[in-house]
Amino acid sequence: MTVATPERRTALYEEHVALGARLVPFAGFQMPLQYASILKEHDAVRQRAGLFDLSHMAQFELFGEEVGPWADLLTVNNVANMKVWQARYNLFCNEHGGTRDDVLFYRRHDRWLLVANASNGEKIWNLLSSRRTSGVTLENRHGAAALIAVQGPRALEILTPLASTFDAPSLAEMKYYTCTRAAVAGIEALVARTGYTGEDGFELFVEGADAAALWRALLDEGKPQGLEPCGLGARDVLRLEAGMPLYGHELTEAITPLAAGQRWAVKLSKPEFTGRAALLAQAERDDFDRVAGTILEGKVPARQGYAVYRGDERVGEVKSASIAPSLGNRQVATVYIRKDAATEGTQLGIDVRGTRQGAQVVPLPFYSRRKT
């Protein structure tokens, strides 16, 4: 007899209930799918700002002088050469080059913070623990530490009156993919200029016990600027428009970073890391299936797993699909298809519930924000 494991609650669960969120099970946690509506929340992030609970994400702290070179052996991107207060995207691969997870490393003076996808938290923790050496100490903070994101063009405006940084620079001076220590509404936080929406914004790492107070302070401060609480539904639409991969869709144990369009993060010049030989061989052959963007001709949405055709020949399948409000509500999809079908402008057909719907291959991302 199999007993279902009950979903966990983040430190902000009661806040979501009070705001009338529609809660759903996701990666082992009860998470808000939406509050008012996905489209309203999407609009808030693109035009003003949105507030996200990301406390379901797995957080691991890594201590020791050997963390950098040790992590370099496990990941495709460079870790050891990161500067203090730098953030960097990275991926763990298996021996065949497939992706175990895509993650973020944050470099601090006395430790490293590693943030993994919630669904892969146990997998990555077990990997780290099994490969740990004597010069590395690990601490699992998954579910105990909280993470709140403020995303959108007004994110800096909302955070600035609340934040006092302990280490230079100020929030306004921070570059993308950097972090700093700060007191935000009197609460100590690691503040990173990172995000998963395609907009400017910040992610705030705090203790679970401080999360509710910080959440309320941000909502109060941001209300005049149009800040809206946002759920997983809006986050998925936003990241898809921005061409950002989602694990289990564009990235899997069978799909390599090269095939997913993350070649820029794969440092084949590193002498050794898990999956290097397979990725090097794949890069040299350059004959692999790959993720591409498509815009559909009709108004009927596609779904993950729908078959993709070029003429009468099946060439792949849909990985993610959604309406794209930033593209005038066009239907868009990422597809995993053969190389010879992935050229920009190629006409494809997607089998949507028995009807072949036209689609055209387009460059990713679908949407890019205007940088000032």
C-alpha positions in Angstrom: 0.0 0.0 0.0 1.4 3.4 -1.0 0.7 6.3 1.4 0.7 9.7 -0.2 3.2 12.2 1.3 1.3 15.3 2.5 2.4 18.6 0.9 4.5 20.9 2.9 3.7 24.6 3.6 6.1 27.4 3.0 6.5 30.1 5.7 4.0 32.2 3.7 1.2 29.7 3.5 -1.1 31.7 5.8 -0.4 34.9 3.9 -1.6 33.2 0.7 -4.8 31.9 2.4 -5.5 35.4 3.7 -5.1 36.9 0.2 -7.5 34.3 -1.3 -5.0 32.5 -3.4 -5.9 29.4 -5.3 -3.5 26.8 -3.8 -2.2 23.7 -5.6 0.3 21.0 -4.8 3.6 21.7 -6.5 6.9 19.9 -5.9 5.8 18.8 -2.5 4.5 22.1 -1.3 1.1 23.9 -1.2 1.8 26.8 -3.5 -0.3 29.7 -4.9 -1.3 29.1 -8.6 -2.9 32.5 -8.8 -4.6 35.2 -6.8 -6.9 37.4 -8.9 -6.0 36.1 -12.3 -2.9 34.9 -14.2 -3.3 37.6 -16.9 -3.6 40.4 -14.3 -0.5 39.1 -12.4 1.4 38.9 -15.7 0.5 42.5 -16.5 1.6 43.6 -13.1 5.1 42.1 -13.6 5.5 43.4 -17.1 4.2 46.9 -16.4 4.8 47.5 -12.7 5.8 44.8 -10.2 4.8 41.4 -8.9 5.6 39.7 -5.6 6.4 35.9 -5.6 6.8 33.3 -2.9 9.6 31.1 -4.0 10.3 29.4 -0.6 9.6 26.0 -2.1 13.0 26.2 -3.9 15.8 24.1 -2.4 18.5 26.1 -0.7 21.8 24.6 0.3 24.7 26.4 2.0 28.2 25.2 1.2 31.2 25.9 3.5 34.9 25.4 3.1 37.9 26.6 1.1 37.5 23.6 -1.3 33.9 24.4 -2.4 34.8 26.2 -5.6 37.1 23.5 -7.1 34.9 20.7 -5.8 31.8 22.2 -7.3 33.6 22.7 -10.6 33.9 18.9 -10.9 30.1 18.5 -10.6 28.8 21.4 -12.8 29.2 22.6 -16.4 29.9 26.3 -15.7 32.7 27.8 -13.7 32.3 28.1 -9.9 35.8 28.5 -8.4 36.4 31.8 -10.2 33.3 33.5 -9.0 33.9 36.8 -7.1 32.3 37.5 -3.7 28.8 38.8 -4.2 28.5 37.3 -7.7 25.6 35.1 -8.8 26.0 32.6 -11.6 23.7 30.2 -13.5 24.9 26.6 -13.7 23.8 23.1 -14.4 24.5 19.6 -13.0 24.7 16.9 -15.7 24.7 13.2 -15.6 27.4 11.1 -17.3 25.5 11.1 -20.6 25.3 14.9 -20.6 21.6 15.0 -19.7 20.6 17.6 -17.1 20.1 16.7 -13.5 19.1 20.3 -12.7 19.7 23.9 -13.5 20.7 26.0 -10.5 22.1 29.3 -9.2 25.2 29.7 -7.1 25.6 32.8 -4.9 29.1 33.6 -3.6 29.4 35.1 -0.1 32.5 35.9 2.0 32.2 32.9 4.2 30.0 30.5 2.2 28.2 29.7 -1.0 24.4 29.5 -1.5 23.2 27.0 -4.0 19.5 27.2 -5.1 18.0 24.2 -6.9 14.6 23.5 -8.3 12.1 22.4 -5.7 11.3 19.1 -7.5 15.0 18.3 -7.6 15.9 19.3 -4.1 16.3 15.7 -2.8 18.2 14.6 -5.9 20.7 17.4 -5.8 21.1 17.1 -2.0 21.9 13.4 -2.3 24.3 14.1 -5.1 26.2 16.7 -3.1 26.3 14.5 0.0 27.6 11.5 -1.9 30.3 13.5 -3.6 31.3 15.6 -0.6 35.0 15.8 0.3 36.7 16.5 3.6 37.1 20.2 2.7 33.4 20.8 2.1 30.6 21.2 4.7 26.9 21.1 3.6 23.8 22.5 5.2 20.3 21.7 3.8 18.0 24.7 4.2 15.2 23.4 2.0 11.9 24.4 3.6 13.5 26.2 6.5 14.8 29.3 4.6 12.4 31.5 2.6 12.7 33.2 -0.7 10.6 36.2 -1.8 11.0 37.8 -5.3 10.0 41.3 -6.4 10.0 41.4 -10.2 9.1 44.2 -12.6 10.2 47.7 -13.8 9.2 49.2 -10.4 11.0 46.6 -8.3 13.9 48.9 -7.5 11.6 51.8 -6.7 9.6 49.6 -4.3 12.6 48.1 -2.5 14.8 51.2 -2.2 12.9 52.9 0.7 12.9 49.7 2.7 16.5 48.5 2.1 19.8 49.5 3.8 22.8 47.6 2.4 25.6 46.3 4.7 28.0 45.9 1.9 28.5 48.2 -1.2 26.9 48.8 -3.6 23.4 50.2 -3.0 20.6 48.4 -4.7 20.5 50.9 -7.5 24.2 50.3 -8.2 23.9 46.5 -8.2 24.5 44.8 -11.5 22.4 41.9 -12.8 23.5 38.6 -11.3 25.1 40.1 -8.2 24.0 39.9 -4.6 24.5 41.8 -1.3 23.6 41.7 2.4 20.9 44.2 3.4 18.2 45.0 6.0 14.9 45.1 4.2 12.1 46.5 6.4 14.4 45.8 9.3 14.9 42.2 8.3 18.3 40.9 7.4 18.4 39.4 3.9 20.6 38.3 1.1 19.4 40.4 -1.8 20.1 39.3 -5.3 19.4 41.0 -8.6 18.2 37.9 -10.3 14.9 36.5 -11.4 12.9 34.2 -13.7 10.5 36.6 -15.4 12.5 38.5 -18.0 12.2 41.7 -16.1 14.4 43.6 -13.7 13.9 42.5 -10.1 15.3 41.2 -6.9 15.2 37.9 -4.9 15.3 38.1 -1.1 16.6 35.2 0.9 15.5 35.3 4.6 14.9 33.1 7.5 11.4 31.4 7.4 10.4 33.1 10.7 10.9 36.5 9.1 9.2 35.8 5.8 5.6 36.9 6.7 6.7 40.2 8.1 8.8 41.0 5.0 6.0 39.9 2.7 3.5 42.3 4.4 6.0 45.1 4.4 6.6 44.7 0.7 2.9 44.6 -0.2 2.3 47.7 1.9 5.2 49.6 0.3 4.4 48.5 -3.2 0.7 49.1 -3.2 0.9 52.7 -4.5 3.2 51.4 -7.3 0.8 48.7 -8.4 2.6 45.7 -6.8 0.5 42.5 -7.0 1.0 39.1 -5.3 1.7 36.6 -8.1 1.4 32.8 -8.3 3.0 30.0 -10.3 0.7 30.5 -13.3 1.9 34.0 -14.1 5.5 32.9 -13.4 5.3 30.2 -15.9 3.9 32.4 -18.6 6.5 35.1 -17.9 9.5 32.7 -18.0 8.2 31.1 -21.2 7.9 34.5 -22.9 11.5 35.2 -21.8 12.8 32.0 -23.2 13.9 30.6 -19.9 13.9 26.8 -19.5 11.8 24.9 -17.0 13.1 21.7 -15.6 11.0 18.8 -16.6 10.2 20.6 -19.9 13.1 22.1 -21.8 15.6 20.4 -19.5 15.5 16.8 -18.4 17.8 13.9 -17.6 17.7 13.2 -21.3 18.0 16.7 -22.7 21.4 18.3 -22.4 22.2 21.9 -21.8 23.4 22.1 -25.4 20.1 20.9 -26.8 18.2 23.2 -24.5 19.9 26.3 -25.8 22.2 26.8 -22.7 25.4 26.3 -24.6 26.7 29.6 -23.3 26.8 28.1 -19.7 28.8 25.0 -20.7 32.5 25.5 -20.3 34.0 22.7 -22.3 37.4 24.3 -21.6 37.2 23.0 -18.0 39.5 20.0 -17.9 37.0 17.8 -16.0 33.4 17.7 -14.9 30.5 15.2 -14.9 29.2 14.8 -18.4 32.0 16.6 -20.2 33.0 13.8 -22.6 29.4 13.3 -23.7 28.8 17.0 -24.1 32.1 17.5 -26.0 31.1 14.7 -28.4 27.6 16.1 -28.9 29.0 19.6 -29.6 31.4 18.2 -32.2 28.7 16.2 -34.0 26.2 19.0 -33.8 23.5 16.6 -35.1 21.2 16.6 -32.1 17.6 17.4 -31.5 17.2 20.9 -29.9 14.7 23.2 -28.3 13.3 25.9 -30.6 10.6 28.6 -30.3 7.4 28.6 -32.3 4.5 30.9 -32.8 1.2 29.2 -33.6 -1.2 30.4 -36.3 -4.4 29.6 -34.4 -5.9 30.5 -31.0 -6.1 27.0 -29.6 -3.3 26.3 -27.1 -0.8 23.5 -27.5 0.2 21.3 -24.6 3.4 19.5 -23.5 3.9 16.3 -25.5 1.8 17.3 -28.5 3.4 15.9 -31.7 5.3 18.3 -34.1 5.4 17.7 -37.8 7.2 19.1 -40.9 5.0 18.2 -43.7 3.8 14.6 -43.0 7.0 13.7 -41.0 7.0 13.8 -37.2 10.1 15.8 -36.1 9.5 16.3 -32.4 7.2 17.3 -29.7 6.0 20.3 -27.7 7.8 21.1 -24.4 6.0 24.2 -23.1 3.1 26.2 -24.5 1.0 29.2 -23.5 -0.8 32.3 -24.6 1.8 35.2 -24.7 0.2 38.4 -23.6 3.4 40.3 -24.4 3.0 39.2 -28.0 -0.6 40.4 -28.5 -2.0 37.1 -27.0 -0.5 34.9 -29.7 -0.1 31.2 -28.9 3.6 30.3 -28.4 5.4 27.0 -27.7 8.8 25.6 -27.2 9.4 22.4 -29.2 12.1 19.8 -29.0 12.8 18.9 -32.7 15.3 17.7 -35.1 18.1 20.1 -36.1 17.0 20.2 -39.8 13.5 21.4 -38.7 14.8 24.0 -36.2 15.9 26.7 -38.6 14.2 30.1 -38.1 11.2 30.5 -40.5 10.6 26.8 -40.9 6.9 26.0 -41.2 5.7 23.2 -38.8 2.4 21.6 -37.9 1.4 20.9 -34.3 -1.2 18.2 -33.7 -3.6 19.9 -31.4 -6.3 17.4 -30.3 -6.4 15.8 -33.7 -6.1 19.0 -35.8 -2.8 20.1 -37.4 -2.2 23.7 -36.4 0.4 25.7 -38.3 3.4 27.1 -36.5 6.6 28.9 -37.5 10.0 28.6 -35.9 11.2 31.9 -34.3 14.2 32.9 -32.3 14.1 32.7 -28.5 13.3 34.6 -26.4 9.8 35.5 -27.5 10.0 38.6 -25.4 12.9 40.9 -24.3 12.4 43.8 -22.0 13.5 47.3 -23.0 16.7 48.2 -21.0 17.1 51.8 -19.9 
